[in-house]
Amino acid sequence: MKKYNSFIFDSIALDQREGRIEMRYSLDEKEFFLEQINLPFGFEFMPVSLALLDRAFFALHLIGGISYYKTCCPPSIEVRSGTLSKEQAGFWNEVYEKGLMEFFFENNINPGGLINFPPREHAALLEMERPKIESKILVPLGGGKDSVVTAEILKNAGWDVTLLRVGSNPLIEELARSMELPLMSMERTLSPRLFELNKEGAMNGHIPITAYISFVGISAALMYGFDMVAMSNEKSADEGSLEKWGKKINHQWSKSWEFEKLLIDYVKNFITKDVRYFSLLRHLSELSITKYFCTMPKYFNLITSCNRNWRIENSAMHHSPASADSGAWCCECPKCASSFAMFSAFLPKETLLGMFGKNMFDDQSLELLYKELLGVEGVKPFDCVGTIDEIRSAFLLAHEKGDFDSSRIMQMFLKEVSPKIKDPSETIRKSLEPGSVHAIPDEFLTAIHET
């Protein structure tokens, strides 16, 4: 892959006739990228200052560039679509570095001092307010259990909830219909040139997609009259996999509490005080969310977190059209392995096998993967999986039920892992115990405590 000196954030524009956002980037003005976001209602949004929208779109332009920047990680960054204060530049330096740590690790790139967004002195932002609106909540729907739990808690508490999806997937459409909530779709089309460069040898790897979805949600909230964006990120996302170059590598960094705090401050200080961003599940573990979801059998065969279903296969964010009939879980990836273990703690064996189509605890080929998830061999997988203690707690709870005791993976756990757990009851208790750190607005705490 050819080397370039600079990555350029060229421009962002609104095509009012077509109803889309167009974001342009380049490498040394020699390789050009155009990313587009088609809007669900065109420009028929509520009266809101275009200057206010420009702030949100500028941030969206900056996070969108991460997919193209990583093709060769040039030493210089140039921003032509707006100006950044020292504080803003610091935010984007941190988002790019920590959000790309897994990518840097897999490509053996030490990111120290690599990313430098250029700050400029400019006038302070003027405060801009939208017309006052009733409380309306936008909930990004990812297709897994977490966003279902968030939406159901809010809906059952009487809040006005609209679901948001980024990209298209028949699984999400079917899930939204079952939830009986309105679904807003922001269709993202990545630049075709990105995929061509990847075939030519450009670097590739994980990006902080939750950060991208967060800024899409904030932009959509401003455009269409929502005053809150409720994410479904849990406290388990704070645990990384390993350290390198003195830095933690966390596949889920843009789902972490660290990122949530940074984004809340950025939105408040540099975009608007009229949109609140928070995760409704921040205080909960992956295991405790699973426990709550297991009281909702209506959705058992409608959700999936399997990596195969969310793999981007071409320039548009169209995903593999898996369905319950074709197998919504591949039963091979770390996410499937983690999810199967979590569900085994609370669901009867027959119900769980009906969801996944097989007993993953009987699959000999998954033994090493489960040892990694349990923290007894190798490295915790780079994926959205439970913490090591949560996976151990899930196995302990499943063992208490006895459904899987004869399975190969459970036998491995009982022989090699369980004896090393000093206090099983305490491990389970801590894995299910809610945390106290979150940014959940006070008016939602009652609804959450009722769960």
Phi and psi in degrees as a GROMACS rama.xvg file:
@    title "Ramachandran Plot"
@    xaxis  label "Phi"
@    yaxis  label "Psi"
@TYPE xy
-62.3394  146.342  LYS-2
-91.8733  147.996  LYS-3
-129.914  156.177  TYR-4
-89.5627  -31.2307  ASN-5
-142.331  145.56  SER-6
-106.386  128.137  PHE-7
-115.354  123.565  ILE-8
-85.5088  96.4135  PHE-9
-75.8875  -65.0867  ASP-10
-158.594  159.925  SER-11
-134.71  136.105  ILE-12
-143.276  155.9  ALA-13
-104.018  120.364  LEU-14
-93.4959  95.3998  ASP-15
-68.9149  -31.2981  GLN-16
-67.8195  -42.2609  ARG-17
-89.3205  -13.9303  GLU-18
68.9014  55.7729  GLY-19
-151.589  159.354  ARG-20
-100.77  133.13  ILE-21
-117.907  122.882  GLU-22
-118.747  124.901  MET-23
-115.855  141.843  ARG-24
-140.705  164.89  TYR-25
-155.599  161.732  SER-26
-107.91  109.641  LEU-27
54.2866  25.1861  ASP-28
55.347  31.3388  GLU-29
-121.084  -35.9367  LYS-30
-112.052  127.429  GLU-31
-117.878  143.019  PHE-32
-128.401  137.425  PHE-33
-126.856  116.115  LEU-34
-107.767  139.615  GLU-35
-127.08  146.042  GLN-36
-126.041  114.414  ILE-37
-82.7143  131.835  ASN-38
-89.9726  143.993  LEU-39
-68.9044  -31.0522  PRO-40
-124.41  26.1465  PHE-41
58.8952  -134.45  GLY-42
-111.443  28.2283  PHE-43
-90.1171  51.6603  GLU-44
-96.3231  172.303  PHE-45
-65.53  156.249  MET-46
-61.4045  114.726  PRO-47
-146.69  141.771  VAL-48
-58.6151  132.527  SER-49
-63.4868  -29.8926  LEU-50
-63.799  -36.2677  ALA-51
-69.3292  -41.6848  LEU-52
-63.0582  -36.847  LEU-53
-57.6024  -36.918  ASP-54
-62.9878  -45.0469  ARG-55
-67.7465  -41.7686  ALA-56
-67.4475  -33.9989  PHE-57
-61.9502  -45.1055  PHE-58
-63.8865  -38.8315  ALA-59
-63.2234  -38.6526  LEU-60
-61.5103  -41.3992  HIS-61
-69.1638  -42.8584  LEU-62
-72.1003  -32.3894  ILE-63
-64.1732  -27.9971  GLY-64
-68.3504  -14.912  GLY-65
-63.4518  -29.7635  ILE-66
-67.23  -30.0815  SER-67
-95.8491  -33.1993  TYR-68
-57.4805  -40.7428  TYR-69
-72.0481  -6.46809  LYS-70
-60.5422  -32.9949  THR-71
-149.652  -1.78966  CYS-72
48.0372  60.0491  CYS-73
-64.1335  156.633  PRO-74
-72.7577  -18.8409  PRO-75
-118.948  142.656  SER-76
-119.901  130.864  ILE-77
-123.643  128.85  GLU-78
-113.986  111.017  VAL-79
-103.684  -11.239  ARG-80
-89.1305  0.861509  SER-81
173.085  -177.099  GLY-82
-120.603  149.991  THR-83
-119.318  133.62  LEU-84
-74.7345  172.401  SER-85
-59.2526  -39.6057  LYS-86
-68.1247  -41.7189  GLU-87
-64.8248  -44.1973  GLN-88
-60.0374  -39.2763  ALA-89
-62.8451  -39.8415  GLY-90
-59.4102  -49.0581  PHE-91
-70.2328  -32.8033  TRP-92
-58.7486  -42.9922  ASN-93
-70.8256  -42.097  GLU-94
-62.8918  -44.8675  VAL-95
-67.4487  -44.0544  TYR-96
-67.7728  -52.9954  GLU-97
-73.1332  -32.907  LYS-98
-71.5906  -22.0286  GLY-99
-106.358  12.2337  LEU-100
-59.9669  -39.8363  MET-101
-63.3243  -42.4461  GLU-102
-60.9516  -45.2836  PHE-103
-62.1026  -42.1441  PHE-104
-61.8888  -47.1034  PHE-105
-71.044  -23.0313  GLU-106
-102.833  8.25696  ASN-107
53.6562  50.8855  ASN-108
-116.94  119.555  ILE-109
-77.2679  114.555  ASN-110
-81.6541  0.527198  PRO-111
-56.2345  116.843  GLY-112
72.3675  5.98831  GLY-113
-74.8073  -39.6715  LEU-114
-102.084  121.508  ILE-115
-139.674  93.4928  ASN-116
-71.3646  137.302  PHE-117
-82.5531  117.126  PRO-118
-82.6926  150.476  PRO-119
-136.805  151.509  ARG-120
-78.4099  130.064  GLU-121
-151.757  167.179  HIS-122
-63.481  150.72  ALA-123
-63.069  148.037  ALA-124
-70.4103  135.038  LEU-125
-78.2667  141.492  LEU-126
-73.0429  133.731  GLU-127
-129.747  133.857  MET-128
-115.054  147.746  GLU-129
-90.4165  166.275  ARG-130
-58.4988  143.557  PRO-131
-64.2488  136.403  LYS-132
-130.559  160.47  ILE-133
-72.1433  157.508  GLU-134
-64.3504  113.786  SER-135
-128.138  134.992  LYS-136
-117.676  131.82  ILE-137
-102.282  124.755  LEU-138
-119.055  107.13  VAL-139
-58.9442  129.907  PRO-140
-107.027  116.594  LEU-141
-98.2015  -10.741  GLY-142
100.112  -10.3981  GLY-143
-100.787  -172.621  GLY-144
-71.1477  -32.5006  LYS-145
-61.9305  -50.1509  ASP-146
-68.2645  -28.3124  SER-147
-64.2015  -44.121  VAL-148
-61.767  -45.9346  VAL-149
-57.4876  -51.4863  THR-150
-62.9665  -40.6131  ALA-151
-67.6994  -40.2258  GLU-152
-59.715  -47.4234  ILE-153
-68.2771  -42.5321  LEU-154
-63.3397  -45.4002  LYS-155
-66.1331  -23.6935  ASN-156
-86.8364  -0.0274688  ALA-157
92.5294  12.61  GLY-158
-83.3301  154.427  TRP-159
-83.1602  104.814  ASP-160
-114.559  133.601  VAL-161
-124.394  136.48  THR-162
-87.1543  147.083  LEU-163
-125.287  129.791  LEU-164
-120.579  146.942  ARG-165
-114.56  112.417  VAL-166
93.0305  178.287  GLY-167
-121.008  143.847  SER-168
-161.819  127.42  ASN-169
-61.4194  -27.5408  PRO-170
-63.5204  -41.3509  LEU-171
-69.8987  -38.5076  ILE-172
-61.3116  -44.9354  GLU-173
-64.814  -39.9958  GLU-174
-64.3966  -44.8459  LEU-175
-62.5065  -40.0996  ALA-176
-60.9332  -41.5514  ARG-177
-67.2343  -30.8728  SER-178
-78.0328  -15.4364  MET-179
57.7448  45.7454  GLU-180
-128.313  149.164  LEU-181
-63.7093  143.795  PRO-182
-121.095  122.733  LEU-183
-102.92  132.838  MET-184
-116.933  124.85  SER-185
-108.208  107.084  MET-186
-88.623  115.371  GLU-187
-98.1313  132.445  ARG-188
-121.177  112.538  THR-189
-72.6893  156.465  LEU-190
-65.7541  127.731  SER-191
-57.5852  -28.5617  PRO-192
-63.0033  -28.5503  ARG-193
-59.3726  -45.1249  LEU-194
-71.8532  -32.2195  PHE-195
-65.5822  -43.3547  GLU-196
-64.3409  -37.6359  LEU-197
-60.8236  -39.1374  ASN-198
-68.3579  -26.7192  LYS-199
-86.3309  -0.0158733  GLU-200
112.284  6.54888  GLY-201
-64.4141  151.391  ALA-202
-68.5039  150.38  MET-203
-143.937  165.218  ASN-204
156.875  -174.624  GLY-205
-66.751  138.138  HIS-206
-119.081  161.386  ILE-207
-78.2471  76.897  PRO-208
-62.9264  -30.148  ILE-209
-64.7592  -31.6725  THR-210
-64.6411  -42.396  ALA-211
-60.9608  -49.5958  TYR-212
-60.8597  -35.7596  ILE-213
-62.0764  -44.8808  SER-214
-72.3858  -30.3224  PHE-215
-62.5816  -43.9552  VAL-216
-62.0211  -41.5945  GLY-217
-65.8291  -41.4172  ILE-218
-63.5859  -43.9898  SER-219
-64.1754  -39.0887  ALA-220
-61.2003  -43.2801  ALA-221
-65.2993  -42.7256  LEU-222
-67.9832  -39.5034  MET-223
-115.375  16.7073  TYR-224
84.1896  34.5755  GLY-225
-104.678  144.427  PHE-226
-108.24  1.082  ASP-227
-144.958  143.229  MET-228
-118.706  112.884  VAL-229
-103.464  109.81  ALA-230
-85.8073  176.077  MET-231
-129.845  43.1945  SER-232
-94.2952  135.54  ASN-233
-107.644  168.698  GLU-234
-67.8126  -22.2807  LYS-235
-61.3449  -23.0261  SER-236
-66.7023  -11.0183  ALA-237
-75.6668  -18.1301  ASP-238
-83.6484  124.653  GLU-239
-88.7756  -171.688  GLY-240
-103.434  -39.125  SER-241
-167.471  178.23  LEU-242
-118.627  146.331  GLU-243
-150.168  140.793  LYS-244
55.2213  29.0311  TRP-245
74.3137  16.2008  GLY-246
-127.568  146.65  LYS-247
-79.4621  135.975  LYS-248
-105.321  113.372  ILE-249
-129.568  109.639  ASN-250
-53.7181  -31.9232  HIS-251
-100.7  24.9683  GLN-252
-56.8864  -39.8985  TRP-253
-75.1358  -0.615948  SER-254
-102.337  -1.94197  LYS-255
-79.9076  165.229  SER-256
-65.2146  -34.7045  TRP-257
-58.8104  -48.0328  GLU-258
-66.6469  -41.5519  PHE-259
-57.8729  -44.3435  GLU-260
-61.9111  -45.3302  LYS-261
-59.7018  -43.6083  LEU-262
-69.8748  -40.4112  LEU-263
-56.7108  -46.2034  ILE-264
-66.1383  -39.2487  ASP-265
-64.4307  -46.2388  TYR-266
-61.3865  -45.0745  VAL-267
-65.932  -38.7732  LYS-268
-89.7217  -26.5312  ASN-269
-127.255  -2.85586  PHE-270
-125.416  -69.3801  ILE-271
-163.549  151.352  THR-272
-93.7029  -0.943457  LYS-273
-90.3701  -5.18923  ASP-274
-121.693  123.401  VAL-275
-98.5714  132.794  ARG-276
-117.206  130.739  TYR-277
-164.69  163.29  PHE-278
-104.401  124.269  SER-279
-70.1122  -20.6454  LEU-280
-107.792  12.319  LEU-281
-54.5653  -35.6177  ARG-282
-82.4651  -4.77622  HIS-283
-104.271  152.92  LEU-284
-88.1066  163.693  SER-285
-58.9309  -37.8842  GLU-286
-67.4379  -42.5598  LEU-287
-70.0403  -32.6589  SER-288
-66.4618  -39.9121  ILE-289
-60.8458  -42.3821  THR-290
-59.3456  -42.9385  LYS-291
-67.6738  -42.5874  TYR-292
-61.7528  -30.6662  PHE-293
-69.3069  -3.66868  CYS-294
-93.5549  7.56135  THR-295
-123.477  67.5123  MET-296
-60.4795  -20.8589  PRO-297
-54.6426  -30.6817  LYS-298
-103.985  1.47046  TYR-299
-54.1388  -43.1  PHE-300
-100.147  15.5985  ASN-301
-111.821  -14.3571  LEU-302
-104.997  155.761  ILE-303
-159.4  143.095  THR-304
-115.989  8.79763  SER-305
-58.2304  133.069  CYS-306
-56.9998  -34.7316  ASN-307
-58.4835  -34.4413  ARG-308
-76.5145  -15.3897  ASN-309
-114.836  12.3518  TRP-310
-75.3177  126.655  ARG-311
-76.8814  123.722  ILE-312
-106.61  -11.8752  GLU-313
-155.585  -168.401  ASN-314
-64.4152  -32.5996  SER-315
-84.7123  153.849  ALA-316
-82.3983  56.5083  MET-317
-93.2623  137.176  HIS-318
-114.524  166.62  HIS-319
-53.991  127.413  SER-320
-81.3854  52.9207  PRO-321
-69.5219  155.743  ALA-322
-141.711  175.991  SER-323
-60.1385  -32.3626  ALA-324
-70.066  -37.6116  ASP-325
-88.3815  -5.67497  SER-326
100.357  100.558  GLY-327
-78.0218  -10.7117  ALA-328
-124.36  130.02  TRP-329
-75.997  -21.3709  CYS-330
61.5224  28.0069  CYS-331
-131.597  -28.5118  GLU-332
-86.4606  164.127  CYS-333
-58.3951  -36.9571  PRO-334
-64.7108  -42.7787  LYS-335
-62.6377  -43.539  CYS-336
-62.8038  -43.6636  ALA-337
-64.6447  -45.8854  SER-338
-63.4087  -42.5465  SER-339
-59.7391  -43.3708  PHE-340
-63.2522  -44.9895  ALA-341
-60.626  -47.176  MET-342
-66.9356  -30.9411  PHE-343
-62.8569  -21.639  SER-344
-70.7781  -23.6482  ALA-345
-128.018  -20.0361  PHE-346
-103.821  148.308  LEU-347
-61.6632  150.471  PRO-348
-55.3813  -43.5382  LYS-349
-62.1031  -41.2952  GLU-350
-64.7371  -43.4068  THR-351
-66.5962  -41.0561  LEU-352
-66.7657  -29.8601  LEU-353
-67.1683  -32.2083  GLY-354
-73.8242  -47.624  MET-355
-93.9658  -19.9451  PHE-356
84.667  -2.82599  GLY-357
-163.727  165.277  LYS-358
-93.2515  100.976  ASN-359
-65.5093  -23.343  MET-360
-73.2585  -7.58119  PHE-361
-100.466  1.12414  ASP-362
-91.5552  107.295  ASP-363
-60.2998  -31.7425  GLN-364
-67.4379  -14.4613  SER-365
-96.2191  2.49597  LEU-366
-61.2068  -45.5396  GLU-367
-63.8165  -41.5072  LEU-368
-59.5325  -43.5999  LEU-369
-68.2986  -31.9601  TYR-370
-65.7138  -35.6807  LYS-371
-67.132  -43.8497  GLU-372
-63.9717  -33.0749  LEU-373
-84.9381  -4.59706  LEU-374
75.5424  26.1629  GLY-375
-110.784  -5.66817  VAL-376
-157.785  144.545  GLU-377
64.8309  -146.449  GLY-378
-122.784  142.288  VAL-379
-53.8382  130.141  LYS-380
-58.4997  145.489  PRO-381
-76.0515  90.0147  PHE-382
-167.975  171.668  ASP-383
-84.825  77.9027  CYS-384
-118.376  166.322  VAL-385
-68.2796  165.538  GLY-386
-67.8121  164.526  THR-387
-59.1066  -44.094  ILE-388
-65.8704  -34.0397  ASP-389
-67.8219  -40.8357  GLU-390
-63.5952  -41.6648  ILE-391
-62.6338  -42.0065  ARG-392
-63.7592  -38.5677  SER-393
-61.7091  -43.2248  ALA-394
-64.0446  -41.7479  PHE-395
-60.9542  -43.8518  LEU-396
-67.3218  -38.8692  LEU-397
-64.8274  -38.1742  ALA-398
-64.3272  -36.879  HIS-399
-60.1822  -34.979  GLU-400
-76.862  -31.3561  LYS-401
83.7313  -2.65327  GLY-402
-61.9341  -33.7271  ASP-403
-111.966  13.7014  PHE-404
-60.4389  -28.5026  ASP-405
-86.7936  -4.94781  SER-406
-72.6093  149.664  SER-407
-59.0794  -46.2574  ARG-408
-68.7157  -38.594  ILE-409
-65.3386  -38.5984  MET-410
-62.4721  -40.9604  GLN-411
-59.693  -45.2981  MET-412
-59.8529  -46.6374  PHE-413
-65.6326  -31.3995  LEU-414
-86.7813  -39.5455  LYS-415
-107.32  -22.4193  GLU-416
-113.148  -50.1035  VAL-417
-53.0599  -42.7438  SER-418
-62.2341  -20.1643  PRO-419
-87.172  -8.86698  LYS-420
-86.1054  108.778  ILE-421
-64.7392  -42.4808  LYS-422
-135.654  86.7918  ASP-423
-56.2629  -42.5989  PRO-424
-62.902  -40.681  SER-425
-69.8411  -37.052  GLU-426
-60.9738  -43.7734  THR-427
-65.9524  -44.3531  ILE-428
-59.7381  -46.6582  ARG-429
-66.7797  -32.756  LYS-430
-70.4751  -25.5782  SER-431
-100.904  -11.7685  LEU-432
-72.6309  130.034  GLU-433
-65.9075  148.455  PRO-434
-90.214  173.413  GLY-435
-109.027  -3.94734  SER-436
-98.0199  118.711  VAL-437
-170.745  171.979  HIS-438
-121.377  28.2193  ALA-439
-70.1215  125.702  ILE-440
-59.1594  147.75  PRO-441
-56.5104  -34.5588  ASP-442
-68.8162  -10.4518  GLU-443
-99.8465  -13.0484  PHE-444
-64.4196  -35.706  LEU-445
-61.7905  -46.1746  THR-446
-60.5001  -38.2389  ALA-447
-71.3974  -41.9365  ILE-448
-64.404  -27.199  HIS-449
-71.4171  -13.1274  GLU-450
